[in-house]
């Protein structure tokens, strides 16, 4: 597995376009501070807002070197409230672009392998409702050891549709196509 170096500046850069869903009144914490704290907390293994808050308080001095934190570390309730207000599609777009930049961002131009794998889940059918088994296609960044995504497909189709969708995803990032092997 290849180590992927991630900078907090990279997280900030990719998430700063995320729209703030809160009312302009009573904003005590910057949205980007909350997002960076939440993303970093999850990366280090935090399971929810309570553990993210505990981790952030333990790392407040370090986080303060990169984030403004005008009112300190947000409480677990603040984290929970802000994260629940975010539009999932908007967050996913920012997160996807950040992950792509992390995986493709090395300066030496080396190629990364993305494994595409299809599975049919056993006993996932529902004969009474006339539903067949569930087919899942997954994309896996082999060297980094992270799942890039999963997509349910209507039928077992040799993963052509999801693979084409993955190629469009790759080309929608601002990288050249020579940086990734498919």
C-alpha positions in Angstrom: 0.0 0.0 0.0 1.3 3.4 -0.9 1.3 6.2 1.6 -0.8 9.2 0.5 0.3 12.5 2.0 -2.7 14.8 2.8 -2.4 18.5 3.7 -5.0 20.4 5.6 -4.6 23.1 3.0 -5.8 20.6 0.4 -8.9 19.8 2.4 -9.6 23.5 2.8 -9.1 24.1 -0.9 -11.5 21.4 -2.0 -14.2 22.1 0.6 -14.2 26.0 0.5 -16.8 25.9 -2.3 -19.3 24.0 -0.1 -22.3 26.1 0.5 -23.0 27.0 4.1 -26.6 25.8 4.9 -26.9 27.8 8.1 -28.7 31.1 8.6 -26.2 34.0 8.6 -27.3 34.9 12.2 -25.6 33.0 15.0 -22.7 31.5 13.0 -20.1 31.1 15.7 -17.8 28.7 13.8 -16.6 28.9 10.2 -18.0 26.1 8.0 -14.6 25.2 6.7 -13.3 24.8 10.2 -16.1 22.4 11.1 -15.6 20.4 7.8 -11.9 20.1 8.2 -12.3 19.0 11.9 -14.9 16.5 10.9 -13.0 15.0 7.9 -9.8 14.8 9.9 -11.6 13.3 12.9 -13.1 10.5 10.7 -9.7 9.8 9.1 -8.2 9.2 12.5 -11.0 6.9 13.5 -13.6 9.0 15.3 -17.0 7.4 15.2 -19.2 10.4 15.7 -19.5 14.0 16.8 -18.7 13.3 20.4 -15.4 11.6 19.6 -14.6 14.2 16.9 -15.0 16.9 19.5 -12.8 15.1 22.0 -10.1 14.5 19.3 -10.3 18.2 18.1 -9.9 19.5 21.7 -6.8 17.3 22.2 -5.4 18.6 18.9 -6.6 22.2 19.2 -3.1 23.8 19.2 -2.2 21.9 16.0 -5.5 22.6 14.4 -5.1 26.3 15.3 -2.0 26.5 13.1 -4.1 25.8 10.0 -7.7 26.9 10.9 -9.0 30.2 12.2 -11.2 28.7 15.0 -12.6 32.1 16.1 -14.6 30.5 18.9 -12.5 27.5 19.6 -13.4 23.9 18.9 -17.1 23.4 18.0 -19.2 21.4 20.4 -20.5 17.9 19.5 -24.0 19.4 19.1 -22.6 22.1 16.8 -20.8 19.5 14.7 -23.9 17.2 14.6 -26.2 20.1 13.6 -23.9 21.5 10.9 -23.1 18.1 9.4 -26.8 17.2 9.3 -27.6 20.4 7.4 -25.2 19.8 4.6 -26.5 18.8 1.2 -25.1 15.2 0.7 -24.6 15.8 -3.1 -22.6 19.0 -2.5 -20.4 17.4 0.2 -19.9 14.3 -2.0 -18.7 16.4 -4.9 -16.2 18.2 -2.7 -15.0 15.0 -1.1 -14.7 13.2 -4.4 -12.6 16.0 -5.9 -10.4 16.0 -2.8 -9.8 12.2 -2.9 -9.1 12.3 -6.6 -6.5 15.1 -6.0 -4.9 13.1 -3.2 -4.7 9.9 -5.3 -3.5 11.6 -8.5 -1.6 14.4 -7.0 2.0 13.1 -6.9 4.5 15.1 -8.8 6.3 12.2 -10.5 3.2 11.4 -12.7 3.1 7.7 -11.7 0.0 5.8 -12.6 -2.5 4.6 -10.0 -4.5 1.5 -10.5 -8.3 1.7 -9.8 -9.7 -1.8 -9.4 -13.3 -2.2 -10.6 -15.1 -5.3 -9.2 -18.7 -6.5 -9.5 -20.5 -8.7 -7.0 -24.0 -10.2 -6.7 -25.1 -10.3 -3.1 -26.4 -13.7 -2.1 -29.9 -14.0 -0.8 -30.7 -10.3 -1.7 -33.6 -11.2 -4.0 -37.2 -10.9 -3.0 -39.3 -13.4 -5.0 -42.5 -12.2 -3.4 -41.9 -8.6 -4.7 -40.5 -9.9 -8.0 -37.1 -8.5 -7.3 -33.9 -10.2 -8.4 -30.6 -10.2 -6.6 -28.7 -7.0 -5.9 -25.6 -6.4 -8.1 -22.9 -4.0 -6.8 -19.9 -2.6 -8.6 -17.1 -1.2 -6.5 -14.1 1.0 -7.4 -11.0 0.5 -5.2 -7.8 2.6 -5.2 -5.4 -0.3 -4.8 -2.2 1.4 -3.8 -4.0 3.7 -1.3 -6.2 1.0 0.1 -9.4 3.0 0.0 -12.8 2.4 -1.5 -13.7 5.1 -4.0 -17.4 4.2 -4.3 -20.0 1.6 -4.9 -22.9 1.6 -7.3 -25.9 -0.7 -7.5 -26.7 -1.9 -11.0 -30.0 -3.2 -12.3 -28.6 -6.4 -13.7 -25.3 -8.2 -14.0 -23.9 -6.4 -17.0 -20.1 -6.9 -16.9 -19.9 -3.5 -15.2 -19.9 -1.5 -18.4 -22.2 1.3 -17.2 -20.4 1.8 -13.9 -17.0 1.6 -15.5 -18.0 4.3 -18.0 -19.4 6.4 -15.2 -16.1 6.0 -13.3 -14.2 7.1 -16.5 -16.4 10.2 -16.7 -15.7 10.8 -13.0 -12.0 10.6 -13.6 -12.2 12.9 -16.6 -14.3 15.4 -14.7 -11.4 15.9 -12.3 -9.0 18.5 -13.5 -6.2 15.9 -14.2 -5.0 14.6 -17.5 -6.2 11.2 -18.5 -2.6 10.0 -18.6 -2.4 10.0 -14.8 -4.7 7.1 -14.2 -4.8 3.5 -15.6 -8.2 1.9 -16.0 
